[in-house]
């Protein structure tokens, strides 16, 4: 069955916020899997937005060090960990 393309009347960031709110409405516990890449960074900051909006405190984050990270990614992950 071919997929049907659907266009939204909102931009991708607002659509992502709606999806993130849906996740928080659906599940009791939400954790963000963070790799240090651009996609997981965007997801983490969207989750932080929703946390602050709902007064939930710090975001729960899962990071797995596979001992194959470049030093620059490791430094970035540590820097992000130390944000407010």
URMORA-V14031 format. One record per residue. N is the residue number from 1. RES is the residue in three letters. PSI is psi in whole degrees, -180 to 180 (999 if undefined). NEAR is the number of other ideal C-beta (glycine too) atoms within 8 Angstrom. D_LAST is the distance of its C-alpha to the last C-alpha in whole Angstrom. Layout:
# URMORA-V14031
n = [N;N]
res = [RES;RES]
psi = [PSI;PSI]
near = [NEAR;NEAR]
d_last = [D_LAST;D_LAST]
This chain:
# URMORA-V14031
n = [1;2;3;4;5;6;7;8;9;10;11;12;13;14;15;16;17;18;19;20;21;22;23;24;25;26;27;28;29;30;31;32;33;34;35;36;37;38;39;40;41;42;43;44;45;46;47;48;49;50;51;52;53;54;55;56;57;58;59;60;61;62;63;64;65;66;67;68;69;70;71;72;73;74;75;76;77;78;79;80;81;82;83;84]
res = [UNK;UNK;UNK;UNK;UNK;UNK;UNK;UNK;UNK;UNK;UNK;UNK;UNK;UNK;UNK;UNK;UNK;UNK;UNK;UNK;UNK;UNK;UNK;UNK;UNK;UNK;UNK;UNK;UNK;UNK;UNK;UNK;UNK;UNK;UNK;UNK;UNK;UNK;UNK;UNK;UNK;UNK;UNK;UNK;UNK;UNK;UNK;UNK;UNK;UNK;UNK;UNK;UNK;UNK;UNK;UNK;UNK;UNK;UNK;UNK;UNK;UNK;UNK;UNK;UNK;UNK;UNK;UNK;UNK;UNK;UNK;UNK;UNK;UNK;UNK;UNK;UNK;UNK;UNK;UNK;UNK;UNK;UNK;UNK]
psi = [121;147;145;127;135;130;137;155;13;162;169;-31;-44;-37;-40;-39;-42;-43;-40;-41;-39;-42;-46;-30;-28;-37;149;-39;131;129;146;125;116;122;-14;-1;175;-37;-45;-28;-44;-43;-42;-44;-32;-43;-40;-40;-48;-39;-48;-39;-37;1;41;-2;-157;151;138;125;139;125;131;115;111;12;22;16;145;151;-33;-38;-42;-43;-41;-43;-43;-41;-45;-38;-34;0;161;999]
near = [2;3;4;4;4;4;4;5;3;6;5;5;6;8;10;10;11;9;8;13;9;8;9;10;5;5;6;2;5;8;7;12;8;13;6;12;7;5;6;12;11;9;11;13;8;11;12;9;10;13;11;8;6;7;5;6;4;4;8;8;10;8;10;4;6;5;4;3;10;5;6;6;10;11;8;9;12;8;8;11;8;5;5;1]
d_last = [46;45;41;41;39;37;36;33;33;29;27;26;22;23;25;22;20;24;24;20;21;24;23;21;24;26;24;23;20;18;17;16;18;16;19;17;19;19;20;17;15;16;16;13;11;14;13;10;12;15;12;11;15;16;14;14;10;9;10;13;13;17;17;21;22;25;26;27;24;24;23;21;19;18;17;15;14;12;11;9;8;7;4;0]
